[in-house]
């Protein structure tokens, strides 16, 4: 079985990440989560702490710890199955392995939707800005329980760092995703029907994963190994973001190892990774251009 991983961040992305955090990149250009954790200085941000505290207060007693922990473990299991999913190649029908991969995420999503979790985050977290992204990345790096959890489910150091770059280096892309209660007046659609931002992030990621079986099956003649590699890599990244959100939710419902600042950062980062990865999946897997597709037999 071949091991498929999230693509390494480029040297430029590493340098950008280090610059964002005010850290000198090593001469090799390789920046890792562990390296950053030894150099990044914590910064007191009362807004981050107060937002995390507000989320704790708002959701107290609403989260089902057993459901959260069970589905978090199931998501971890699906992350571990991804190399086998890739080895199958193109699915043999519209409901196959990727549909199964998405199932624990949907069960988690349904529970969070039922208890008003997404609405609470919309009300208590700000929209994405450059400053918020920097603070999120900094707090994420310092969250030892989260780093260890990602290690446990098969994210190596380069993959963990790729998750960080997905958050830290995409503030302009993320800024286009606005909490539903902050959408300005005068837009061309009914804002009352727009779900909360974190619901859009998680639900969107799961919909794209769920749709991969049909897409790959229907377009088999155009599918290359590179497209299949990209598909499983972005799915792993989306599940990684989902796992980060689930880990924070479990912490919220459990013994509270995260600080309030780290809780805010984890929920923000989980959504950010899911957003960036689903957009990348769309452009690199679903939008198959002539220069990407497999050669046509008629040519």
Backbone bond lengths (Angstrom), bond angles and torsions (degrees), N, CA, C in turn:
res aa  C-N    CA-C-N  psi(-1)  N-CA   C-N-CA  omega(-1)  CA-C   N-CA-C  phi
1 X - - - 1.467 - - 1.527 109.29 -
2 X 1.324 116.42 130.25 1.456 121.47 179.30 1.523 109.42 -84.41
3 X 1.326 116.98 140.07 1.458 121.56 179.06 1.523 109.25 -89.05
4 X 1.326 117.20 123.33 1.454 121.56 179.31 1.518 108.67 -110.82
5 X 1.316 115.15 131.53 1.450 120.50 -174.33 1.512 110.78 -128.51
6 X 1.328 114.90 165.42 1.457 120.80 173.40 1.526 107.57 -64.53
7 X 1.338 118.48 135.46 1.463 119.61 -178.70 1.526 111.27 -57.64
8 X 1.351 115.18 141.34 1.450 119.14 176.51 1.519 110.19 -61.71
9 X 1.325 115.32 144.93 1.451 119.07 172.06 1.524 108.84 -67.31
10 X 1.326 116.85 147.96 1.456 120.97 -179.93 1.524 110.45 -75.58
11 X 1.331 115.86 167.06 1.464 120.03 177.84 1.525 110.93 -60.27
12 X 1.331 115.59 -37.59 1.466 119.19 178.32 1.518 110.88 -63.75
13 X 1.339 116.59 -43.01 1.465 120.36 178.23 1.529 110.94 -63.71
14 X 1.324 116.73 -37.54 1.466 120.58 176.76 1.524 110.78 -62.95
15 X 1.323 115.57 -45.62 1.468 118.94 179.99 1.526 110.90 -63.55
16 X 1.346 115.84 -40.71 1.467 119.49 178.72 1.520 110.80 -62.48
17 X 1.335 116.45 -40.52 1.459 120.84 178.48 1.521 110.39 -62.57
18 X 1.339 116.53 -45.86 1.458 120.40 -179.87 1.529 110.83 -63.48
19 X 1.340 116.13 -40.46 1.463 120.30 179.68 1.521 110.94 -63.18
20 X 1.333 116.60 -42.91 1.461 121.11 179.24 1.521 111.24 -56.90
21 X 1.332 115.85 -36.68 1.467 120.91 -175.51 1.522 112.78 -94.64
22 X 1.338 117.81 -0.34 1.448 120.32 179.92 1.512 113.52 70.77
23 X 1.339 115.75 31.17 1.465 121.47 -178.78 1.520 108.50 -113.08
24 X 1.335 117.03 140.86 1.458 121.05 176.59 1.521 109.36 -77.40
25 X 1.335 116.01 123.80 1.455 119.98 177.54 1.525 109.48 -71.76
26 X 1.333 118.60 142.56 1.466 120.71 177.95 1.518 110.90 -65.31
27 X 1.336 116.71 160.73 1.460 120.57 -177.95 1.522 111.96 -59.45
28 X 1.315 116.46 -30.46 1.468 119.76 178.34 1.513 112.02 -68.25
29 X 1.322 116.40 -19.18 1.465 120.47 -178.78 1.511 113.50 85.95
30 X 1.351 117.63 -9.82 1.457 121.08 -177.37 1.529 110.32 -83.51
31 X 1.302 115.47 119.97 1.454 122.52 177.58 1.524 107.68 -113.99
32 X 1.304 118.25 131.13 1.462 121.55 -179.59 1.524 109.89 -125.10
33 X 1.316 115.05 162.15 1.468 121.39 176.72 1.525 109.89 -56.05
34 X 1.351 116.33 -47.29 1.464 119.70 -177.91 1.524 111.47 -62.93
35 X 1.335 116.95 -41.27 1.462 120.01 178.68 1.516 110.60 -61.70
36 X 1.312 116.71 -44.82 1.463 120.73 -179.56 1.525 111.23 -65.22
37 X 1.332 116.14 -38.48 1.469 119.57 -178.37 1.527 111.36 -61.52
38 X 1.347 116.32 -26.01 1.446 119.27 179.00 1.521 113.79 -86.19
39 X 1.337 117.56 -8.56 1.457 120.68 -176.10 1.524 114.43 -120.56
40 X 1.324 116.69 -27.20 1.465 119.77 -176.81 1.521 109.77 -70.84
41 X 1.299 115.56 131.67 1.452 121.01 178.54 1.529 109.69 -94.42
42 X 1.326 117.35 133.94 1.473 118.50 176.33 1.516 110.33 -66.47
43 X 1.306 116.02 146.07 1.453 121.84 177.29 1.519 108.96 -123.56
44 X 1.275 115.84 134.09 1.459 119.64 177.49 1.514 109.26 -72.49
45 X 1.324 116.27 121.73 1.469 121.04 177.69 1.517 107.12 -131.45
46 X 1.311 115.73 98.91 1.462 119.94 -175.05 1.515 111.77 -62.06
47 X 1.348 117.06 -30.67 1.458 119.91 179.94 1.522 110.48 -65.97
48 X 1.345 117.48 -42.53 1.459 120.31 179.36 1.519 110.36 -63.67
49 X 1.332 116.11 -43.34 1.454 119.58 179.46 1.510 112.52 -64.32
50 X 1.317 117.29 -42.89 1.463 120.42 -178.00 1.520 111.42 -68.54
51 X 1.336 116.68 -33.42 1.467 119.02 178.09 1.520 110.77 -68.40
52 X 1.334 116.67 -41.77 1.453 119.49 176.63 1.517 112.05 -62.97
53 X 1.318 115.87 -40.50 1.464 120.24 177.60 1.523 111.40 -63.76
54 X 1.337 116.52 -39.64 1.464 120.61 179.65 1.524 111.05 -64.74
55 X 1.331 116.49 -38.71 1.472 120.11 178.42 1.525 109.78 -65.29
56 X 1.326 117.16 -43.44 1.469 120.47 177.81 1.532 110.71 -57.55
57 X 1.315 115.58 -46.36 1.463 120.23 -178.11 1.523 111.05 -65.09
58 X 1.320 115.81 -43.94 1.457 121.10 -175.56 1.533 112.39 -65.94
59 X 1.339 116.35 -38.33 1.463 120.36 -174.25 1.526 113.21 -99.65
60 X 1.311 117.79 4.63 1.464 121.19 -179.34 1.527 111.15 -56.17
61 X 1.324 115.45 127.54 1.455 121.14 177.22 1.513 115.51 80.78
62 X 1.321 118.21 -3.55 1.467 120.70 -177.34 1.528 113.31 -95.31
63 X 1.318 117.39 -28.42 1.459 121.06 -175.17 1.524 111.30 -82.75
64 X 1.330 115.94 136.68 1.467 121.77 177.33 1.527 107.73 -92.35
65 X 1.320 115.71 105.14 1.459 120.19 -174.78 1.523 112.04 -60.66
66 X 1.325 117.74 -39.48 1.467 120.90 -178.84 1.521 110.93 -62.86
67 X 1.333 117.15 -44.37 1.468 120.75 179.01 1.522 110.20 -62.98
68 X 1.322 116.46 -46.33 1.458 120.67 -177.55 1.525 111.49 -61.37
69 X 1.322 116.81 -46.75 1.462 119.87 -177.00 1.524 110.89 -68.87
70 X 1.345 116.30 -38.19 1.473 119.02 179.44 1.527 111.08 -63.79
71 X 1.323 117.02 -48.43 1.458 119.40 -176.96 1.521 112.09 -72.59
72 X 1.316 116.59 -29.96 1.472 119.03 174.22 1.525 109.96 -62.07
73 X 1.320 117.34 -42.85 1.454 120.38 177.10 1.524 111.42 -65.96
74 X 1.327 116.71 -37.05 1.468 119.99 177.87 1.529 111.34 -66.05
75 X 1.335 116.80 -38.50 1.467 120.21 175.36 1.524 109.89 -61.88
76 X 1.334 116.35 -42.33 1.464 120.66 177.44 1.528 110.91 -59.52
77 X 1.335 116.85 -40.57 1.462 120.87 178.77 1.527 110.76 -63.12
78 X 1.328 116.74 -40.82 1.468 119.91 -179.97 1.527 110.86 -67.58
79 X 1.331 117.60 -35.69 1.463 120.12 174.34 1.529 109.86 -59.44
80 X 1.323 116.36 -41.99 1.458 120.86 179.29 1.512 113.74 -66.99
81 X 1.348 117.46 -24.07 1.469 121.27 -178.96 1.521 113.18 -85.17
82 X 1.321 118.24 -8.26 1.470 119.97 -172.66 1.534 114.34 -60.91
83 X 1.338 120.51 -37.49 1.468 117.80 175.34 1.529 112.65 -57.40
84 X 1.331 117.68 -39.04 1.465 120.96 178.12 1.518 110.86 -67.88
85 X 1.330 117.33 -37.06 1.461 121.22 176.93 1.526 109.57 -61.65
86 X 1.312 117.15 -44.07 1.470 120.39 179.53 1.518 110.99 -64.64
87 X 1.320 117.73 -38.11 1.456 120.40 -178.18 1.528 112.26 -64.31
88 X 1.325 117.27 -26.04 1.471 120.31 176.70 1.525 110.73 -67.58
89 X 1.329 116.76 -31.85 1.467 120.44 -179.00 1.505 111.64 82.76
90 X 1.331 116.92 -135.22 1.460 121.66 -179.55 1.528 109.36 -71.99
91 X 1.338 118.45 129.16 1.470 120.60 178.39 1.529 111.02 -60.38
92 X 1.345 115.53 155.97 1.463 119.31 -179.19 1.522 112.57 -94.83
93 X 1.342 117.17 13.08 1.458 120.92 177.80 1.519 110.29 -174.93
94 X 1.346 116.43 176.59 1.463 120.29 -175.63 1.518 114.99 -75.79
95 X 1.327 117.79 -12.43 1.466 121.79 179.26 1.517 108.31 -128.79
96 X 1.316 115.58 92.86 1.448 119.15 -174.78 1.508 113.24 -130.13
97 X 1.331 115.54 -136.70 1.449 120.96 -171.15 1.520 113.12 -68.49
98 X 1.327 118.09 -36.62 1.461 118.74 179.98 1.528 111.30 -68.91
99 X 1.320 116.53 -32.71 1.459 119.61 174.66 1.524 110.12 -59.76
100 X 1.329 115.83 -44.11 1.460 120.62 178.07 1.525 111.32 -64.17
101 X 1.332 116.57 -39.97 1.462 120.99 179.22 1.523 111.41 -57.08
102 X 1.326 116.93 -36.01 1.462 120.82 -175.69 1.528 114.13 -79.77
103 X 1.322 118.39 -14.45 1.472 120.85 -169.08 1.531 114.64 -61.39
104 X 1.346 120.50 -47.69 1.471 117.44 178.95 1.519 112.52 -64.05
105 X 1.337 117.13 -32.18 1.458 120.01 175.68 1.514 111.93 -62.24
106 X 1.335 116.77 -39.93 1.470 120.08 178.41 1.530 111.09 -65.92
107 X 1.333 117.38 -38.21 1.467 119.16 178.68 1.526 110.71 -65.86
108 X 1.330 116.42 -39.74 1.462 120.48 175.72 1.524 110.20 -63.25
109 X 1.325 115.88 -45.97 1.463 121.74 179.58 1.527 111.20 -57.51
110 X 1.331 116.85 -45.05 1.468 120.57 -178.17 1.533 111.08 -61.77
111 X 1.328 116.70 -41.34 1.468 119.47 178.66 1.525 110.97 -65.07
112 X 1.324 116.73 -45.32 1.462 120.29 -179.58 1.525 111.33 -64.18
113 X 1.314 116.68 -37.33 1.460 120.45 178.02 1.526 110.61 -65.63
114 X 1.313 115.90 -41.68 1.469 121.21 -176.90 1.521 112.27 -62.91
115 X 1.330 117.61 -35.95 1.472 119.76 -174.50 1.533 113.06 -96.06
116 X 1.337 116.93 7.26 1.463 119.89 175.78 1.512 114.42 78.84
117 X 1.317 116.38 22.60 1.460 121.45 -177.24 1.528 111.76 -61.80
118 X 1.335 116.63 -48.91 1.462 120.05 -175.56 1.527 111.49 -65.00
119 X 1.307 116.47 -38.53 1.454 120.06 178.04 1.519 110.83 -64.04
120 X 1.328 116.87 -38.45 1.454 120.68 179.26 1.527 111.09 -63.24
121 X 1.342 116.72 -42.71 1.463 119.27 178.87 1.522 111.30 -65.41
122 X 1.334 117.31 -38.16 1.464 119.66 177.71 1.532 110.92 -61.36
123 X 1.306 115.73 -37.55 1.465 119.80 -176.99 1.528 112.56 -77.78
124 X 1.336 116.78 -25.60 1.463 119.23 -171.99 1.526 115.06 -110.02
125 X 1.329 117.81 -13.03 1.458 119.90 179.84 1.523 110.22 -109.80
126 X 1.334 117.75 144.73 1.462 120.60 179.64 1.520 111.25 -80.04
127 X 1.321 116.57 172.83 1.456 119.99 174.22 1.520 109.39 -73.97
128 X 1.319 116.48 165.52 1.457 121.36 -179.32 1.534 110.59 -69.64
129 X 1.323 115.60 127.89 1.455 122.49 171.67 1.525 107.70 -135.98
130 X 1.337 116.82 166.65 1.464 120.43 -179.86 1.530 110.82 -60.05
131 X 1.327 117.31 -43.61 1.468 120.42 -179.37 1.519 111.29 -65.20
132 X 1.336 116.52 -41.14 1.457 119.73 179.81 1.523 110.78 -65.04
133 X 1.338 116.84 -39.97 1.459 120.85 179.26 1.526 110.75 -64.52
134 X 1.325 117.38 -40.96 1.461 119.74 179.14 1.525 110.56 -62.73
135 X 1.330 116.71 -47.03 1.463 119.68 -179.55 1.524 110.91 -64.48
136 X 1.326 116.59 -38.98 1.469 120.90 177.31 1.519 110.54 -58.99
137 X 1.324 116.91 -47.90 1.464 121.19 -178.41 1.521 110.80 -62.71
138 X 1.323 116.23 -42.59 1.461 121.42 -179.36 1.533 110.65 -62.11
139 X 1.322 117.11 -47.01 1.465 120.94 -178.94 1.527 110.95 -68.12
140 X 1.324 115.69 -34.73 1.462 120.24 179.55 1.530 110.32 -62.52
141 X 1.316 116.36 -45.66 1.458 121.50 -179.26 1.528 111.05 -60.17
142 X 1.321 116.39 -34.85 1.464 121.06 -176.21 1.533 113.01 -86.34
143 X 1.329 116.84 -1.16 1.470 120.85 -178.63 1.529 109.51 -87.43
144 X 1.326 116.98 85.89 1.462 121.43 -177.25 1.531 113.35 -57.12
145 X 1.350 119.92 -41.41 1.464 118.60 179.65 1.530 112.75 -60.33
146 X 1.331 116.86 -34.37 1.464 119.86 179.87 1.519 110.90 -73.32
147 X 1.319 116.90 -42.53 1.464 120.51 177.96 1.526 110.62 -59.07
148 X 1.323 116.58 -43.94 1.474 120.63 179.50 1.519 111.68 -65.48
149 X 1.346 116.15 -37.24 1.460 119.81 179.54 1.522 111.20 -64.69
150 X 1.323 117.28 -39.90 1.468 120.85 177.87 1.530 110.56 -66.85
151 X 1.333 117.23 -37.88 1.465 120.51 174.37 1.523 110.23 -57.59
152 X 1.314 116.04 -44.42 1.460 121.38 -174.37 1.519 113.08 -65.15
153 X 1.341 117.61 -26.99 1.470 119.28 -177.69 1.522 112.30 -101.84
154 X 1.341 117.06 15.61 1.452 119.06 169.43 1.505 117.07 96.50
155 X 1.343 117.74 18.10 1.464 119.88 173.92 1.525 108.07 -92.66
156 X 1.347 115.91 114.89 1.456 117.85 178.25 1.526 109.69 -78.68
157 X 1.326 116.11 179.40 1.455 120.32 -172.80 1.534 111.98 -61.93
158 X 1.326 116.68 -39.81 1.468 119.28 -179.48 1.529 111.02 -68.13
159 X 1.334 117.05 -36.60 1.459 119.93 178.83 1.522 111.84 -69.97
160 X 1.309 116.55 -39.67 1.467 119.72 175.91 1.530 110.63 -61.74
161 X 1.320 115.75 -40.26 1.455 119.46 178.78 1.524 110.59 -67.23
162 X 1.334 117.30 -35.61 1.460 120.50 176.73 1.527 111.03 -62.68
163 X 1.336 117.28 -35.79 1.463 119.95 175.30 1.529 110.45 -63.84
164 X 1.329 116.35 -39.74 1.462 119.64 178.29 1.518 111.47 -63.26
165 X 1.340 116.83 -43.17 1.464 119.04 -179.34 1.521 110.98 -66.82
166 X 1.341 116.95 -32.21 1.467 119.70 177.56 1.521 110.85 -61.56
167 X 1.326 116.30 -32.71 1.462 120.62 177.76 1.522 110.63 -81.96
168 X 1.334 116.16 -54.38 1.472 120.76 -168.42 1.516 114.02 -70.60
169 X 1.340 118.11 -31.17 1.460 120.65 -170.81 1.524 113.50 -101.45
170 X 1.321 117.55 13.54 1.467 119.44 -175.77 1.519 112.80 -130.33
171 X 1.337 116.93 35.86 1.460 118.93 -176.47 1.525 112.26 -63.12
172 X 1.344 118.40 -33.63 1.462 119.82 179.94 1.517 111.15 -70.00
173 X 1.332 117.74 -41.41 1.461 120.59 176.88 1.526 110.85 -63.91
174 X 1.324 115.90 -43.96 1.455 120.01 -177.21 1.528 111.82 -67.90
175 X 1.325 116.47 -30.37 1.470 120.06 -179.10 1.521 112.15 -62.09
176 X 1.334 117.11 -20.53 1.472 120.01 178.44 1.530 111.86 -74.48
177 X 1.325 116.65 -14.50 1.466 121.62 178.01 1.532 107.60 -95.01
178 X 1.312 115.40 110.52 1.460 121.56 -172.03 1.529 109.61 -111.42
179 X 1.343 118.85 136.38 1.470 119.95 173.19 1.527 110.37 -53.43
180 X 1.315 115.98 144.67 1.468 119.73 -174.04 1.517 112.56 -60.86
181 X 1.341 117.10 -29.07 1.461 119.57 -179.08 1.529 112.62 -84.95
182 X 1.347 116.96 3.58 1.463 120.34 178.60 1.529 112.34 -120.56
183 X 1.327 116.85 9.28 1.465 119.83 176.83 1.528 107.99 -68.52
184 X 1.330 117.62 127.82 1.470 119.63 -175.44 1.521 112.75 -67.99
185 X 1.308 115.47 157.18 1.460 120.71 175.72 1.526 109.91 -67.58
186 X 1.323 115.40 155.88 1.456 120.20 174.80 1.511 115.53 91.53
187 X 1.339 117.89 2.88 1.463 118.99 177.67 1.524 109.62 -74.71
188 X 1.335 116.45 165.94 1.454 121.42 -171.50 1.519 113.53 -90.65
189 X 1.316 118.35 25.75 1.459 120.63 178.14 1.524 108.39 -148.83
190 X 1.322 114.86 165.55 1.459 121.04 -178.89 1.532 110.02 -77.91
191 X 1.313 116.54 109.65 1.461 119.35 -176.79 1.524 112.41 -66.27
192 X 1.338 116.88 -22.72 1.467 119.82 -179.44 1.520 112.23 -64.72
193 X 1.328 117.05 -21.17 1.466 120.64 -177.28 1.526 112.57 -94.83
194 X 1.326 117.53 -1.37 1.464 120.82 -178.03 1.532 109.22 -83.59
195 X 1.329 118.74 122.44 1.470 120.47 179.82 1.525 110.95 -68.29
196 X 1.324 117.39 162.37 1.465 121.04 174.71 1.531 111.80 -56.43
197 X 1.318 115.85 153.21 1.469 121.26 -174.09 1.524 111.84 -56.79
198 X 1.323 118.17 -47.97 1.467 120.08 -176.44 1.525 111.57 -68.59
199 X 1.311 117.16 -27.03 1.464 120.40 173.44 1.517 110.15 -69.06
200 X 1.335 117.21 -42.15 1.464 120.92 177.16 1.526 110.88 -62.75
201 X 1.332 116.20 -40.70 1.467 120.03 -179.05 1.524 110.81 -63.92
202 X 1.340 117.54 -51.69 1.457 121.05 -177.03 1.521 111.49 -70.93
203 X 1.328 117.25 -47.57 1.450 119.98 179.89 1.517 111.98 -63.12
204 X 1.339 116.95 -38.87 1.459 120.12 178.17 1.512 111.91 -63.60
205 X 1.332 117.29 -45.42 1.460 120.72 178.35 1.525 111.18 -58.93
206 X 1.328 116.55 -44.69 1.463 120.05 -178.73 1.524 111.82 -67.45
207 X 1.329 116.90 -36.27 1.467 119.62 177.19 1.527 111.65 -64.65
208 X 1.329 116.97 -41.48 1.464 119.53 178.68 1.521 110.86 -65.48
209 X 1.340 117.56 -40.93 1.467 119.66 177.42 1.525 110.21 -63.18
210 X 1.332 116.19 -46.44 1.458 121.76 -179.20 1.527 111.47 -60.30
211 X 1.334 116.65 -33.30 1.464 120.46 -177.17 1.511 115.11 -82.73
212 X 1.331 117.23 -6.13 1.466 119.33 -175.91 1.525 112.91 -66.11
213 X 1.331 118.48 -38.82 1.469 120.46 -179.48 1.527 110.58 -56.31
214 X 1.318 116.59 -51.79 1.467 120.64 -178.38 1.532 110.79 -63.67
215 X 1.320 116.47 -44.13 1.468 120.02 -177.36 1.527 111.12 -62.19
216 X 1.318 117.27 -48.91 1.460 120.23 -177.89 1.525 111.35 -67.63
217 X 1.322 116.19 -38.33 1.470 121.65 179.90 1.524 110.61 -65.67
218 X 1.317 117.62 -46.25 1.462 121.44 -177.74 1.522 111.98 -69.20
219 X 1.324 117.56 -27.96 1.462 120.94 -175.41 1.527 112.17 -111.19
220 X 1.320 116.05 29.13 1.464 120.81 -173.48 1.529 112.57 -53.73
221 X 1.336 117.60 -38.86 1.469 119.93 -176.03 1.533 111.92 -65.74
222 X 1.328 116.94 -19.18 1.471 119.91 -179.69 1.520 113.33 -100.33
223 X 1.319 116.97 -10.18 1.456 121.01 -171.33 1.527 111.25 -78.91
224 X 1.331 116.13 131.49 1.464 122.99 176.26 1.528 109.86 -110.42
225 X 1.323 115.21 169.05 1.462 119.15 175.26 1.520 110.99 -61.33
226 X 1.323 117.10 -35.44 1.469 120.15 179.67 1.522 111.03 -63.22
227 X 1.327 117.72 -40.23 1.460 121.21 178.06 1.525 110.23 -66.18
228 X 1.327 117.40 -41.60 1.461 120.66 178.27 1.535 110.72 -64.46
229 X 1.333 116.14 -38.88 1.467 119.56 177.05 1.530 110.74 -62.80
230 X 1.336 115.92 -45.82 1.466 119.69 179.21 1.524 110.88 -61.22
231 X 1.332 116.72 -41.01 1.464 120.69 -178.40 1.521 110.63 -57.89
232 X 1.316 117.46 -51.04 1.464 119.53 -175.65 1.524 111.09 -71.13
233 X 1.327 117.54 -31.00 1.459 120.03 179.24 1.520 111.33 -68.56
234 X 1.330 116.50 -43.98 1.463 118.72 179.79 1.527 111.11 -71.07
235 X 1.324 116.81 -32.30 1.463 118.99 174.86 1.524 109.77 -63.77
236 X 1.327 117.15 -41.64 1.466 119.25 178.17 1.523 110.49 -62.59
237 X 1.329 117.06 -40.23 1.464 119.92 178.36 1.523 110.82 -64.21
238 X 1.351 117.56 -43.90 1.467 120.16 179.13 1.520 111.27 -63.54
239 X 1.333 116.20 -42.44 1.462 118.92 176.81 1.522 110.64 -66.08
240 X 1.339 117.20 -31.37 1.456 119.98 175.33 1.522 111.21 -63.64
241 X 1.344 116.29 -44.17 1.460 119.87 176.14 1.513 112.04 -62.91
242 X 1.331 115.81 -40.35 1.463 120.93 177.84 1.530 110.22 -64.64
243 X 1.329 116.27 -39.29 1.459 120.80 178.71 1.527 110.85 -65.31
244 X 1.329 117.27 -38.15 1.465 120.71 176.58 1.529 110.09 -61.27
245 X 1.343 116.42 -46.70 1.470 120.29 178.70 1.527 111.00 -62.32
246 X 1.334 116.25 -42.87 1.467 120.24 -179.62 1.522 111.24 -65.53
247 X 1.333 117.18 -37.35 1.459 120.88 178.68 1.521 110.80 -64.78
248 X 1.325 116.42 -41.66 1.465 120.00 177.29 1.524 110.91 -65.27
249 X 1.343 116.94 -39.90 1.460 120.08 178.47 1.524 111.16 -65.17
250 X 1.346 116.78 -40.15 1.469 120.07 176.39 1.522 110.80 -62.75
251 X 1.326 116.81 -40.40 1.459 120.74 178.40 1.525 110.41 -64.33
252 X 1.327 115.35 -39.06 1.460 120.51 178.87 1.525 111.28 -63.35
253 X 1.336 115.85 -36.00 1.462 119.93 -178.46 1.519 112.81 -89.40
254 X 1.353 116.87 -7.27 1.452 119.82 -173.17 1.509 114.12 -115.27
255 X 1.355 115.36 -125.35 1.456 119.37 -170.28 1.527 114.24 -89.52
256 X 1.327 118.47 -0.38 1.451 121.33 172.67 1.519 115.00 65.47
257 X 1.338 117.87 53.30 1.463 121.06 177.74 1.522 111.81 -75.77
258 X 1.342 116.85 -24.77 1.457 120.23 178.35 1.523 110.03 -77.84
259 X 1.322 115.77 143.30 1.460 119.08 168.45 1.526 108.10 -72.30
260 X 1.328 116.61 167.06 1.462 119.39 176.52 1.520 111.00 -60.04
261 X 1.345 116.69 -38.48 1.461 120.36 178.63 1.524 111.18 -64.50
262 X 1.322 117.04 -42.25 1.461 120.67 -179.96 1.521 111.68 -68.41
263 X 1.318 116.86 -33.47 1.458 120.22 176.74 1.528 110.34 -62.93
264 X 1.322 116.74 -47.43 1.461 121.14 176.93 1.526 110.42 -58.35
265 X 1.333 116.74 -44.62 1.463 121.37 -178.06 1.522 111.40 -65.08
266 X 1.317 117.43 -40.95 1.463 120.66 -177.57 1.524 111.38 -65.74
267 X 1.323 117.46 -44.43 1.459 119.28 178.38 1.530 110.97 -65.59
268 X 1.324 116.74 -39.58 1.460 120.47 178.75 1.523 110.75 -65.60
269 X 1.316 117.25 -46.36 1.454 121.64 -177.79 1.529 111.73 -68.36
270 X 1.340 117.13 -40.14 1.461 119.61 178.60 1.517 111.45 -56.83
271 X 1.326 116.05 -45.41 1.466 120.41 178.24 1.516 110.78 -66.27
272 X 1.337 117.43 -41.69 1.462 121.00 -177.82 1.524 111.28 -61.39
273 X 1.328 117.69 -44.41 1.465 120.99 179.46 1.524 110.57 -63.65
274 X 1.327 117.02 -41.85 1.463 119.69 178.78 1.532 111.39 -64.11
275 X 1.326 117.12 -38.26 1.463 121.17 179.76 1.522 111.19 -66.33
276 X 1.333 116.89 -52.80 1.462 120.95 -176.97 1.523 110.73 -62.67
277 X 1.323 117.56 -41.38 1.464 121.15 -176.25 1.519 112.08 -70.64
278 X 1.330 118.18 -36.60 1.463 118.43 178.37 1.519 111.04 -70.37
279 X 1.337 117.61 -33.93 1.457 119.99 175.77 1.530 110.76 -66.67
280 X 1.331 116.74 -40.26 1.467 120.54 178.15 1.529 110.60 -66.48
281 X 1.323 117.56 -40.94 1.464 121.44 176.91 1.522 110.38 -59.35
282 X 1.318 116.69 -42.98 1.460 121.20 -179.81 1.522 110.49 -57.59
283 X 1.328 116.65 -48.20 1.463 120.32 -173.49 1.518 113.36 -79.23
284 X 1.335 118.39 -28.86 1.456 120.44 -175.07 1.520 114.38 -100.51
285 X 1.333 117.27 -13.72 1.469 120.24 -177.10 1.535 111.64 -123.41
286 X 1.319 117.74 -44.30 1.461 120.08 -176.65 1.527 112.61 -84.48
287 X 1.328 118.04 -35.47 1.461 121.20 176.78 1.525 108.38 -90.03
288 X 1.334 116.50 91.34 1.462 120.80 -176.35 1.525 108.82 -92.68
289 X 1.320 116.12 107.26 1.463 121.14 179.50 1.528 110.03 -86.90
290 X 1.338 116.02 168.88 1.465 120.65 -178.23 1.529 112.21 -60.61
291 X 1.320 116.67 -34.95 1.464 118.39 -178.50 1.531 112.40 -78.61
292 X 1.350 117.66 -10.48 1.460 121.36 178.55 1.527 111.69 -95.88
293 X 1.308 117.17 -33.36 1.456 121.68 -167.76 1.523 112.86 -70.25
294 X 1.316 114.91 160.80 1.462 120.16 173.81 1.513 109.24 -68.10
295 X 1.345 118.52 148.63 1.471 120.18 -179.35 1.515 111.92 -59.63
296 X 1.318 115.68 140.58 1.458 120.58 178.09 1.519 110.08 -78.76
297 X 1.349 115.80 139.36 1.465 120.15 179.72 1.521 111.69 -67.69
298 X 1.353 117.02 -18.25 1.456 120.60 -177.92 1.527 112.81 -84.10
299 X 1.345 115.56 -10.12 1.474 118.83 -177.86 1.522 110.75 -80.65
